[in-house]
């Protein structure tokens, strides 16, 4: 039973760490874990965090015409909301696909 609880906690952390440390948390969990379910959650979170980097770079370019600043704020809010939703789903034992995600890593 402890293995299942540990897997669930790691799956939740893969999503929540994205709010605080970006892609590093999910990358470390992906590399360190051997559990297939945890790896799926970590890949899902990592895909979102890498997509977020791409969107922030685009927003930084668009900041030259001022709309980028608004997009950066929206992206920051979406990151928090999406990470929390994904963590709640992970706590229920379900996988949630982040909207707007580029699939860099396949599950």
C-alpha positions in Angstrom: 0.0 0.0 0.0 2.9 2.4 0.7 4.1 2.0 -2.9 0.7 3.1 -4.2 0.6 6.1 -1.8 4.1 7.0 -2.8 3.3 6.9 -6.5 0.2 9.1 -6.0 2.3 11.6 -4.0 5.0 11.7 -6.7 2.3 12.1 -9.4 0.8 15.1 -7.5 4.3 16.6 -7.0 5.1 16.3 -10.7 2.3 18.8 -11.4 2.5 21.1 -8.3 6.3 21.6 -8.6 5.6 23.2 -12.0 4.2 26.2 -10.2 7.4 26.7 -8.2 10.4 25.3 -10.2 9.1 25.1 -13.7 10.1 22.0 -15.7 12.8 20.9 -13.3 10.5 19.2 -10.8 8.7 17.1 -13.3 12.0 16.3 -15.1 13.6 15.0 -11.9 10.6 12.9 -11.1 10.5 11.5 -14.6 14.2 10.5 -14.3 14.1 9.2 -10.7 10.8 7.3 -10.7 10.4 3.7 -12.1 6.6 3.7 -11.7 4.9 3.9 -15.2 1.9 5.9 -13.8 4.2 8.4 -12.2 6.3 8.7 -15.4 3.1 9.4 -17.4 2.1 12.2 -15.0 5.7 13.6 -15.1 5.8 13.5 -18.9 2.4 15.2 -19.1 3.6 18.0 -16.7 6.9 18.3 -18.5 5.2 18.7 -21.8 3.1 21.5 -20.3 6.1 23.3 -18.7 8.1 23.1 -22.0 5.1 24.4 -23.9 4.9 27.2 -21.4 8.5 28.2 -22.1 7.7 28.4 -25.8 4.7 30.5 -25.1 6.7 32.8 -22.8 9.3 33.3 -25.5 6.6 34.2 -28.0 5.1 36.6 -25.4 8.5 38.2 -24.8 8.8 38.9 -28.5 5.2 40.3 -28.6 6.1 42.5 -25.6 7.7 44.8 -28.1 4.1 45.7 -29.2 2.9 45.6 -25.6 0.4 42.7 -26.0 3.1 40.3 -24.8 2.9 41.6 -21.2 -0.7 40.7 -21.0 0.0 37.3 -22.4 2.7 36.7 -19.8 0.3 37.5 -17.0 -2.4 35.2 -18.5 0.2 32.4 -19.0 1.3 32.7 -15.3 -2.3 32.4 -14.1 -3.0 29.5 -16.5 0.1 27.7 -15.2 -1.2 27.9 -11.6 -4.7 26.9 -12.5 -3.7 24.0 -14.8 -1.1 22.6 -12.3 -3.7 22.6 -9.5 -6.3 20.9 -11.7 -3.8 18.3 -12.8 -2.6 17.7 -9.2 -6.2 17.2 -8.1 -6.9 14.7 -10.8 -3.6 12.9 -10.0 -4.7 12.7 -6.3 -7.9 10.9 -7.6 -5.7 8.5 -9.6 -6.6 10.0 -13.0 -4.6 11.7 -15.7 -5.6 15.1 -16.9 -4.3 16.5 -20.2 -3.2 20.1 -20.1 -4.9 22.2 -22.8 -2.7 24.0 -25.3 0.2 21.5 -24.7 2.7 20.7 -27.4 3.6 17.0 -27.2 7.4 17.0 -26.9 7.5 13.7 -25.0 5.1 10.9 -26.0 3.4 8.8 -23.2 
